[in-house]
Amino acid sequence: MAAGSDPEERYNPYTGRRMVSGVDDTVPTAAQLGLEPPRFCEACGRRMVVQVSPDGWWAKCSRHGVVDSTALGRR
């Protein structure tokens, strides 16, 4: 099986590191408070293009599309 092809494989959207069950990955305080948009795709770990505006943000992965803060209820 090729790397990144596991459908259950997830990545930390703030650090880009692969999430491993039983291993805690630190999340920045600003992200915990909802003040920081994700910078990495949760599905593949690639760096995303992020646009922040006064009323929210959107982030785009070249493979998995756009995530918007309105979709996550953070606007």
mmCIF file as gemmi writes it, N, C-alpha and C atoms, coordinates in Angstrom:
data_model
loop_
_atom_site.group_PDB
_atom_site.id
_atom_site.type_symbol
_atom_site.label_atom_id
_atom_site.label_alt_id
_atom_site.label_comp_id
_atom_site.label_asym_id
_atom_site.label_entity_id
_atom_site.label_seq_id
_atom_site.pdbx_PDB_ins_code
_atom_site.Cartn_x
_atom_site.Cartn_y
_atom_site.Cartn_z
_atom_site.occupancy
_atom_site.B_iso_or_equiv
_atom_site.pdbx_formal_charge
_atom_site.auth_seq_id
_atom_site.auth_asym_id
_atom_site.pdbx_PDB_model_num
ATOM 1 N N . MET Axp A 1 ? 0.846 -1.18 0 1 0 ? 1 A 1
ATOM 2 C CA . MET Axp A 1 ? 0 0 0 1 0 ? 1 A 1
ATOM 3 C C . MET Axp A 1 ? 0.889 1.24 0 1 0 ? 1 A 1
ATOM 4 N N . ALA Axp A 2 ? 0.59 2.191 -0.859 1 0 ? 2 A 1
ATOM 5 C CA . ALA Axp A 2 ? 1.4 3.405 -0.98 1 0 ? 2 A 1
ATOM 6 C C . ALA Axp A 2 ? 1.148 4.335 0.196 1 0 ? 2 A 1
ATOM 7 N N . ALA Axp A 3 ? 2.16 5.131 0.513 1 0 ? 3 A 1
ATOM 8 C CA . ALA Axp A 3 ? 2.02 6.099 1.602 1 0 ? 3 A 1
ATOM 9 C C . ALA Axp A 3 ? 0.917 7.091 1.271 1 0 ? 3 A 1
ATOM 10 N N . GLY Axp A 4 ? 0.064 7.38 2.257 1 0 ? 4 A 1
ATOM 11 C CA . GLY Axp A 4 ? -1.009 8.344 2.057 1 0 ? 4 A 1
ATOM 12 C C . GLY Axp A 4 ? -2.254 7.758 1.429 1 0 ? 4 A 1
ATOM 13 N N . SER Axp A 5 ? -2.267 6.447 1.111 1 0 ? 5 A 1
ATOM 14 C CA . SER Axp A 5 ? -3.434 5.866 0.47 1 0 ? 5 A 1
ATOM 15 C C . SER Axp A 5 ? -4.385 5.207 1.468 1 0 ? 5 A 1
ATOM 16 N N . ASP Axp A 6 ? -4.019 5.127 2.737 1 0 ? 6 A 1
ATOM 17 C CA . ASP Axp A 6 ? -4.863 4.561 3.769 1 0 ? 6 A 1
ATOM 18 C C . ASP Axp A 6 ? -6.03 5.503 4.025 1 0 ? 6 A 1
ATOM 19 N N . PRO Axp A 7 ? -7.281 5.054 3.831 1 0 ? 7 A 1
ATOM 20 C CA . PRO Axp A 7 ? -8.42 5.955 4.009 1 0 ? 7 A 1
ATOM 21 C C . PRO Axp A 7 ? -8.595 6.414 5.459 1 0 ? 7 A 1
ATOM 22 N N . GLU Axp A 8 ? -8.026 5.706 6.415 1 0 ? 8 A 1
ATOM 23 C CA . GLU Axp A 8 ? -8.133 6.08 7.819 1 0 ? 8 A 1
ATOM 24 C C . GLU Axp A 8 ? -6.992 6.99 8.266 1 0 ? 8 A 1
ATOM 25 N N . GLU Axp A 9 ? -6.002 7.198 7.42 1 0 ? 9 A 1
ATOM 26 C CA . GLU Axp A 9 ? -4.855 8.03 7.775 1 0 ? 9 A 1
ATOM 27 C C . GLU Axp A 9 ? -5.286 9.488 7.844 1 0 ? 9 A 1
ATOM 28 N N . ARG Axp A 10 ? -4.963 10.161 8.962 1 0 ? 10 A 1
ATOM 29 C CA . ARG Axp A 10 ? -5.319 11.563 9.159 1 0 ? 10 A 1
ATOM 30 C C . ARG Axp A 10 ? -4.079 12.342 9.552 1 0 ? 10 A 1
ATOM 31 N N . TYR Axp A 11 ? -4.115 13.639 9.288 1 0 ? 11 A 1
ATOM 32 C CA . TYR Axp A 11 ? -2.994 14.517 9.603 1 0 ? 11 A 1
ATOM 33 C C . TYR Axp A 11 ? -3.496 15.671 10.471 1 0 ? 11 A 1
ATOM 34 N N . ASN Axp A 12 ? -2.631 16.16 11.34 1 0 ? 12 A 1
ATOM 35 C CA . ASN Axp A 12 ? -2.963 17.293 12.187 1 0 ? 12 A 1
ATOM 36 C C . ASN Axp A 12 ? -3.064 18.528 11.292 1 0 ? 12 A 1
ATOM 37 N N . PRO Axp A 13 ? -4.202 19.229 11.293 1 0 ? 13 A 1
ATOM 38 C CA . PRO Axp A 13 ? -4.381 20.376 10.398 1 0 ? 13 A 1
ATOM 39 C C . PRO Axp A 13 ? -3.557 21.608 10.785 1 0 ? 13 A 1
ATOM 40 N N . TYR Axp A 14 ? -2.914 21.574 11.941 1 0 ? 14 A 1
ATOM 41 C CA . TYR Axp A 14 ? -2.119 22.721 12.392 1 0 ? 14 A 1
ATOM 42 C C . TYR Axp A 14 ? -0.617 22.466 12.316 1 0 ? 14 A 1
ATOM 43 N N . THR Axp A 15 ? -0.219 21.191 12.367 1 0 ? 15 A 1
ATOM 44 C CA . THR Axp A 15 ? 1.208 20.872 12.315 1 0 ? 15 A 1
ATOM 45 C C . THR Axp A 15 ? 1.597 20.095 11.065 1 0 ? 15 A 1
ATOM 46 N N . GLY Axp A 16 ? 0.64 19.423 10.432 1 0 ? 16 A 1
ATOM 47 C CA . GLY Axp A 16 ? 0.917 18.623 9.241 1 0 ? 16 A 1
ATOM 48 C C . GLY Axp A 16 ? 1.456 17.232 9.549 1 0 ? 16 A 1
ATOM 49 N N . ARG Axp A 17 ? 1.61 16.904 10.827 1 0 ? 17 A 1
ATOM 50 C CA . ARG Axp A 17 ? 2.132 15.578 11.199 1 0 ? 17 A 1
ATOM 51 C C . ARG Axp A 17 ? 1.027 14.534 11.154 1 0 ? 17 A 1
ATOM 52 N N . ARG Axp A 18 ? 1.417 13.318 10.754 1 0 ? 18 A 1
ATOM 53 C CA . ARG Axp A 18 ? 0.465 12.209 10.714 1 0 ? 18 A 1
ATOM 54 C C . ARG Axp A 18 ? 0.002 11.91 12.131 1 0 ? 18 A 1
ATOM 55 N N . MET Axp A 19 ? -1.307 11.733 12.294 1 0 ? 19 A 1
ATOM 56 C CA . MET Axp A 19 ? -1.868 11.438 13.611 1 0 ? 19 A 1
ATOM 57 C C . MET Axp A 19 ? -1.779 9.942 13.863 1 0 ? 19 A 1
ATOM 58 N N . VAL Axp A 20 ? -1.238 9.587 15.021 1 0 ? 20 A 1
ATOM 59 C CA . VAL Axp A 20 ? -1.084 8.195 15.42 1 0 ? 20 A 1
ATOM 60 C C . VAL Axp A 20 ? -1.913 7.99 16.675 1 0 ? 20 A 1
ATOM 61 N N . SER Axp A 21 ? -2.747 6.953 16.678 1 0 ? 21 A 1
ATOM 62 C CA . SER Axp A 21 ? -3.585 6.725 17.858 1 0 ? 21 A 1
ATOM 63 C C . SER Axp A 21 ? -2.707 6.428 19.066 1 0 ? 21 A 1
ATOM 64 N N . GLY Axp A 22 ? -3.071 7.02 20.177 1 0 ? 22 A 1
ATOM 65 C CA . GLY Axp A 22 ? -2.324 6.831 21.41 1 0 ? 22 A 1
ATOM 66 C C . GLY Axp A 22 ? -1.17 7.799 21.594 1 0 ? 22 A 1
ATOM 67 N N . VAL Axp A 23 ? -0.886 8.612 20.57 1 0 ? 23 A 1
ATOM 68 C CA . VAL Axp A 23 ? 0.196 9.594 20.654 1 0 ? 23 A 1
ATOM 69 C C . VAL Axp A 23 ? -0.415 10.982 20.54 1 0 ? 23 A 1
ATOM 70 N N . ASP Axp A 24 ? -0.21 11.795 21.569 1 0 ? 24 A 1
ATOM 71 C CA . ASP Axp A 24 ? -0.742 13.151 21.556 1 0 ? 24 A 1
ATOM 72 C C . ASP Axp A 24 ? 0.136 14.062 20.714 1 0 ? 24 A 1
ATOM 73 N N . ASP Axp A 25 ? -0.499 14.873 19.879 1 0 ? 25 A 1
ATOM 74 C CA . ASP Axp A 25 ? 0.205 15.87 19.076 1 0 ? 25 A 1
ATOM 75 C C . ASP Axp A 25 ? -0.263 17.228 19.572 1 0 ? 25 A 1
ATOM 76 N N . THR Axp A 26 ? 0.666 18.079 19.91 1 0 ? 26 A 1
ATOM 77 C CA . THR Axp A 26 ? 0.299 19.377 20.465 1 0 ? 26 A 1
ATOM 78 C C . THR Axp A 26 ? -0.403 20.237 19.418 1 0 ? 26 A 1
ATOM 79 N N . VAL Axp A 27 ? -1.427 20.919 19.866 1 0 ? 27 A 1
ATOM 80 C CA . VAL Axp A 27 ? -2.168 21.859 19.024 1 0 ? 27 A 1
ATOM 81 C C . VAL Axp A 27 ? -1.891 23.248 19.585 1 0 ? 27 A 1
ATOM 82 N N . PRO Axp A 28 ? -1.492 24.191 18.739 1 0 ? 28 A 1
ATOM 83 C CA . PRO Axp A 28 ? -1.212 25.543 19.222 1 0 ? 28 A 1
ATOM 84 C C . PRO Axp A 28 ? -2.403 26.128 19.996 1 0 ? 28 A 1
ATOM 85 N N . THR Axp A 29 ? -2.118 26.924 20.999 1 0 ? 29 A 1
ATOM 86 C CA . THR Axp A 29 ? -3.163 27.516 21.84 1 0 ? 29 A 1
ATOM 87 C C . THR Axp A 29 ? -4.151 28.323 21.015 1 0 ? 29 A 1
ATOM 88 N N . ALA Axp A 30 ? -3.666 29.103 20.062 1 0 ? 30 A 1
ATOM 89 C CA . ALA Axp A 30 ? -4.564 29.9 19.217 1 0 ? 30 A 1
ATOM 90 C C . ALA Axp A 30 ? -5.534 29.004 18.448 1 0 ? 30 A 1
ATOM 91 N N . ALA Axp A 31 ? -5.072 27.846 18.014 1 0 ? 31 A 1
ATOM 92 C CA . ALA Axp A 31 ? -5.934 26.908 17.299 1 0 ? 31 A 1
ATOM 93 C C . ALA Axp A 31 ? -6.971 26.312 18.252 1 0 ? 31 A 1
ATOM 94 N N . GLN Axp A 32 ? -6.564 26.011 19.479 1 0 ? 32 A 1
ATOM 95 C CA . GLN Axp A 32 ? -7.498 25.485 20.471 1 0 ? 32 A 1
ATOM 96 C C . GLN Axp A 32 ? -8.611 26.486 20.758 1 0 ? 32 A 1
ATOM 97 N N . LEU Axp A 33 ? -8.285 27.768 20.702 1 0 ? 33 A 1
ATOM 98 C CA . LEU Axp A 33 ? -9.268 28.818 20.953 1 0 ? 33 A 1
ATOM 99 C C . LEU Axp A 33 ? -10.101 29.166 19.716 1 0 ? 33 A 1
ATOM 100 N N . GLY Axp A 34 ? -9.782 28.536 18.579 1 0 ? 34 A 1
ATOM 101 C CA . GLY Axp A 34 ? -10.509 28.805 17.344 1 0 ? 34 A 1
ATOM 102 C C . GLY Axp A 34 ? -10.045 30.055 16.626 1 0 ? 34 A 1
ATOM 103 N N . LEU Axp A 35 ? -8.865 30.551 16.966 1 0 ? 35 A 1
ATOM 104 C CA . LEU Axp A 35 ? -8.358 31.782 16.365 1 0 ? 35 A 1
ATOM 105 C C . LEU Axp A 35 ? -7.419 31.532 15.187 1 0 ? 35 A 1
ATOM 106 N N . GLU Axp A 36 ? -7.017 30.313 14.989 1 0 ? 36 A 1
ATOM 107 C CA . GLU Axp A 36 ? -6.046 29.967 13.943 1 0 ? 36 A 1
ATOM 108 C C . GLU Axp A 36 ? -6.695 29.017 12.945 1 0 ? 36 A 1
ATOM 109 N N . PRO Axp A 37 ? -6.67 29.332 11.644 1 0 ? 37 A 1
ATOM 110 C CA . PRO Axp A 37 ? -7.217 28.402 10.654 1 0 ? 37 A 1
ATOM 111 C C . PRO Axp A 37 ? -6.275 27.217 10.452 1 0 ? 37 A 1
ATOM 112 N N . PRO Axp A 38 ? -6.777 26.119 9.924 1 0 ? 38 A 1
ATOM 113 C CA . PRO Axp A 38 ? -5.894 24.986 9.628 1 0 ? 38 A 1
ATOM 114 C C . PRO Axp A 38 ? -4.93 25.364 8.515 1 0 ? 38 A 1
ATOM 115 N N . ARG Axp A 39 ? -3.723 24.873 8.579 1 0 ? 39 A 1
ATOM 116 C CA . ARG Axp A 39 ? -2.708 25.177 7.57 1 0 ? 39 A 1
ATOM 117 C C . ARG Axp A 39 ? -2.351 23.96 6.718 1 0 ? 39 A 1
ATOM 118 N N . PHE Axp A 40 ? -2.743 22.774 7.173 1 0 ? 40 A 1
ATOM 119 C CA . PHE Axp A 40 ? -2.436 21.535 6.473 1 0 ? 40 A 1
ATOM 120 C C . PHE Axp A 40 ? -3.716 20.738 6.266 1 0 ? 40 A 1
ATOM 121 N N . CYS Axp A 41 ? -3.782 20.008 5.162 1 0 ? 41 A 1
ATOM 122 C CA . CYS Axp A 41 ? -4.943 19.179 4.848 1 0 ? 41 A 1
ATOM 123 C C . CYS Axp A 41 ? -4.986 17.978 5.796 1 0 ? 41 A 1
ATOM 124 N N . GLU Axp A 42 ? -6.158 17.714 6.385 1 0 ? 42 A 1
ATOM 125 C CA . GLU Axp A 42 ? -6.298 16.571 7.293 1 0 ? 42 A 1
ATOM 126 C C . GLU Axp A 42 ? -6.241 15.249 6.554 1 0 ? 42 A 1
ATOM 127 N N . ALA Axp A 43 ? -6.576 15.247 5.274 1 0 ? 43 A 1
ATOM 128 C CA . ALA Axp A 43 ? -6.613 14.009 4.505 1 0 ? 43 A 1
ATOM 129 C C . ALA Axp A 43 ? -5.248 13.584 3.971 1 0 ? 43 A 1
ATOM 130 N N . CYS Axp A 44 ? -4.389 14.573 3.606 1 0 ? 44 A 1
ATOM 131 C CA . CYS Axp A 44 ? -3.122 14.21 2.966 1 0 ? 44 A 1
ATOM 132 C C . CYS Axp A 44 ? -1.893 14.868 3.595 1 0 ? 44 A 1
ATOM 133 N N . GLY Axp A 45 ? -2.079 15.845 4.465 1 0 ? 45 A 1
ATOM 134 C CA . GLY Axp A 45 ? -0.949 16.498 5.125 1 0 ? 45 A 1
ATOM 135 C C . GLY Axp A 45 ? -0.261 17.569 4.296 1 0 ? 45 A 1
ATOM 136 N N . ARG Axp A 46 ? -0.796 17.86 3.102 1 0 ? 46 A 1
ATOM 137 C CA . ARG Axp A 46 ? -0.191 18.906 2.264 1 0 ? 46 A 1
ATOM 138 C C . ARG Axp A 46 ? -0.505 20.292 2.824 1 0 ? 46 A 1
ATOM 139 N N . ARG Axp A 47 ? 0.417 21.209 2.592 1 0 ? 47 A 1
ATOM 140 C CA . ARG Axp A 47 ? 0.219 22.605 2.985 1 0 ? 47 A 1
ATOM 141 C C . ARG Axp A 47 ? -0.906 23.181 2.146 1 0 ? 47 A 1
ATOM 142 N N . MET Axp A 48 ? -1.813 23.925 2.755 1 0 ? 48 A 1
ATOM 143 C CA . MET Axp A 48 ? -2.948 24.5 2.041 1 0 ? 48 A 1
ATOM 144 C C . MET Axp A 48 ? -2.757 26.002 1.842 1 0 ? 48 A 1
ATOM 145 N N . VAL Axp A 49 ? -3.449 26.53 0.843 1 0 ? 49 A 1
ATOM 146 C CA . VAL Axp A 49 ? -3.523 27.973 0.622 1 0 ? 49 A 1
ATOM 147 C C . VAL Axp A 49 ? -4.607 28.471 1.565 1 0 ? 49 A 1
ATOM 148 N N . VAL Axp A 50 ? -4.292 29.447 2.418 1 0 ? 50 A 1
ATOM 149 C CA . VAL Axp A 50 ? -5.241 29.927 3.419 1 0 ? 50 A 1
ATOM 150 C C . VAL Axp A 50 ? -5.487 31.417 3.218 1 0 ? 50 A 1
ATOM 151 N N . GLN Axp A 51 ? -6.758 31.802 3.268 1 0 ? 51 A 1
ATOM 152 C CA . GLN Axp A 51 ? -7.14 33.204 3.189 1 0 ? 51 A 1
ATOM 153 C C . GLN Axp A 51 ? -7.938 33.545 4.44 1 0 ? 51 A 1
ATOM 154 N N . VAL Axp A 52 ? -7.468 34.528 5.186 1 0 ? 52 A 1
ATOM 155 C CA . VAL Axp A 52 ? -8.149 34.966 6.408 1 0 ? 52 A 1
ATOM 156 C C . VAL Axp A 52 ? -8.795 36.313 6.139 1 0 ? 52 A 1
ATOM 157 N N . SER Axp A 53 ? -10.048 36.461 6.568 1 0 ? 53 A 1
ATOM 158 C CA . SER Axp A 53 ? -10.755 37.726 6.435 1 0 ? 53 A 1
ATOM 159 C C . SER Axp A 53 ? -11.324 38.095 7.812 1 0 ? 53 A 1
ATOM 160 N N . PRO Axp A 54 ? -11.833 39.307 7.96 1 0 ? 54 A 1
ATOM 161 C CA . PRO Axp A 54 ? -12.363 39.711 9.27 1 0 ? 54 A 1
ATOM 162 C C . PRO Axp A 54 ? -13.5 38.821 9.788 1 0 ? 54 A 1
ATOM 163 N N . ASP Axp A 55 ? -14.248 38.202 8.877 1 0 ? 55 A 1
ATOM 164 C CA . ASP Axp A 55 ? -15.384 37.393 9.318 1 0 ? 55 A 1
ATOM 165 C C . ASP Axp A 55 ? -15.155 35.886 9.207 1 0 ? 55 A 1
ATOM 166 N N . GLY Axp A 56 ? -13.938 35.441 8.956 1 0 ? 56 A 1
ATOM 167 C CA . GLY Axp A 56 ? -13.66 34.004 8.879 1 0 ? 56 A 1
ATOM 168 C C . GLY Axp A 56 ? -12.438 33.69 8.046 1 0 ? 56 A 1
ATOM 169 N N . TRP Axp A 57 ? -12.409 32.473 7.495 1 0 ? 57 A 1
ATOM 170 C CA . TRP Axp A 57 ? -11.272 32.034 6.685 1 0 ? 57 A 1
ATOM 171 C C . TRP Axp A 57 ? -11.721 30.91 5.762 1 0 ? 57 A 1
ATOM 172 N N . TRP Axp A 58 ? -10.904 30.646 4.745 1 0 ? 58 A 1
ATOM 173 C CA . TRP Axp A 58 ? -11.048 29.443 3.928 1 0 ? 58 A 1
ATOM 174 C C . TRP Axp A 58 ? -9.658 28.9 3.671 1 0 ? 58 A 1
ATOM 175 N N . ALA Axp A 59 ? -9.571 27.595 3.472 1 0 ? 59 A 1
ATOM 176 C CA . ALA Axp A 59 ? -8.307 26.919 3.203 1 0 ? 59 A 1
ATOM 177 C C . ALA Axp A 59 ? -8.522 25.939 2.059 1 0 ? 59 A 1
ATOM 178 N N . LYS Axp A 60 ? -7.581 25.914 1.104 1 0 ? 60 A 1
ATOM 179 C CA . LYS Axp A 60 ? -7.75 25.085 -0.085 1 0 ? 60 A 1
ATOM 180 C C . LYS Axp A 60 ? -6.59 24.113 -0.244 1 0 ? 60 A 1
ATOM 181 N N . CYS Axp A 61 ? -6.921 22.834 -0.325 1 0 ? 61 A 1
ATOM 182 C CA . CYS Axp A 61 ? -5.949 21.779 -0.633 1 0 ? 61 A 1
ATOM 183 C C . CYS Axp A 61 ? -6.017 21.525 -2.136 1 0 ? 61 A 1
ATOM 184 N N . SER Axp A 62 ? -4.87 21.364 -2.761 1 0 ? 62 A 1
ATOM 185 C CA . SER Axp A 62 ? -4.846 21.141 -4.207 1 0 ? 62 A 1
ATOM 186 C C . SER Axp A 62 ? -5.49 19.806 -4.592 1 0 ? 62 A 1
ATOM 187 N N . ARG Axp A 63 ? -5.598 18.885 -3.657 1 0 ? 63 A 1
ATOM 188 C CA . ARG Axp A 63 ? -6.19 17.573 -3.948 1 0 ? 63 A 1
ATOM 189 C C . ARG Axp A 63 ? -7.598 17.39 -3.388 1 0 ? 63 A 1
ATOM 190 N N . HIS Axp A 64 ? -7.9 18.041 -2.249 1 0 ? 64 A 1
ATOM 191 C CA . HIS Axp A 64 ? -9.147 17.754 -1.553 1 0 ? 64 A 1
ATOM 192 C C . HIS Axp A 64 ? -10.122 18.923 -1.474 1 0 ? 64 A 1
ATOM 193 N N . GLY Axp A 65 ? -9.808 20.031 -2.114 1 0 ? 65 A 1
ATOM 194 C CA . GLY Axp A 65 ? -10.757 21.132 -2.196 1 0 ? 65 A 1
ATOM 195 C C . GLY Axp A 65 ? -10.681 22.131 -1.057 1 0 ? 65 A 1
ATOM 196 N N . VAL Axp A 66 ? -11.796 22.844 -0.867 1 0 ? 66 A 1
ATOM 197 C CA . VAL Axp A 66 ? -11.842 23.979 0.045 1 0 ? 66 A 1
ATOM 198 C C . VAL Axp A 66 ? -12.565 23.615 1.343 1 0 ? 66 A 1
ATOM 199 N N . VAL Axp A 67 ? -12.018 24.094 2.454 1 0 ? 67 A 1
ATOM 200 C CA . VAL Axp A 67 ? -12.671 24.036 3.76 1 0 ? 67 A 1
ATOM 201 C C . VAL Axp A 67 ? -12.918 25.483 4.154 1 0 ? 67 A 1
ATOM 202 N N . ASP Axp A 68 ? -14.139 25.775 4.583 1 0 ? 68 A 1
ATOM 203 C CA . ASP Axp A 68 ? -14.506 27.145 4.935 1 0 ? 68 A 1
ATOM 204 C C . ASP Axp A 68 ? -14.936 27.181 6.398 1 0 ? 68 A 1
ATOM 205 N N . SER Axp A 69 ? -14.614 28.255 7.085 1 0 ? 69 A 1
ATOM 206 C CA . SER Axp A 69 ? -14.983 28.356 8.493 1 0 ? 69 A 1
ATOM 207 C C . SER Axp A 69 ? -16.486 28.338 8.694 1 0 ? 69 A 1
ATOM 208 N N . THR Axp A 70 ? -17.269 28.74 7.69 1 0 ? 70 A 1
ATOM 209 C CA . THR Axp A 70 ? -18.727 28.685 7.831 1 0 ? 70 A 1
ATOM 210 C C . THR Axp A 70 ? -19.213 27.241 7.883 1 0 ? 70 A 1
ATOM 211 N N . ALA Axp A 71 ? -18.557 26.36 7.145 1 0 ? 71 A 1
ATOM 212 C CA . ALA Axp A 71 ? -18.931 24.947 7.146 1 0 ? 71 A 1
ATOM 213 C C . ALA Axp A 71 ? -18.647 24.296 8.494 1 0 ? 71 A 1
ATOM 214 N N . LEU Axp A 72 ? -17.674 24.838 9.233 1 0 ? 72 A 1
ATOM 215 C CA . LEU Axp A 72 ? -17.325 24.285 10.539 1 0 ? 72 A 1
ATOM 216 C C . LEU Axp A 72 ? -18.003 25.031 11.676 1 0 ? 72 A 1
ATOM 217 N N . GLY Axp A 73 ? -18.849 26.004 11.336 1 0 ? 73 A 1
ATOM 218 C CA . GLY Axp A 73 ? -19.562 26.766 12.356 1 0 ? 73 A 1
ATOM 219 C C . GLY Axp A 73 ? -18.671 27.692 13.155 1 0 ? 73 A 1
ATOM 220 N N . ARG Axp A 74 ? -17.62 28.215 12.519 1 0 ? 74 A 1
ATOM 221 C CA . ARG Axp A 74 ? -16.677 29.078 13.227 1 0 ? 74 A 1
ATOM 222 C C . ARG Axp A 74 ? -16.717 30.52 12.727 1 0 ? 74 A 1
ATOM 223 N N . ARG Axp A 75 ? -17.789 30.936 12.115 1 0 ? 75 A 1
ATOM 224 C CA . ARG Axp A 75 ? -17.943 32.329 11.686 1 0 ? 75 A 1
ATOM 225 C C . ARG Axp A 75 ? -18.977 33 12.506 1 0 ? 75 A 1
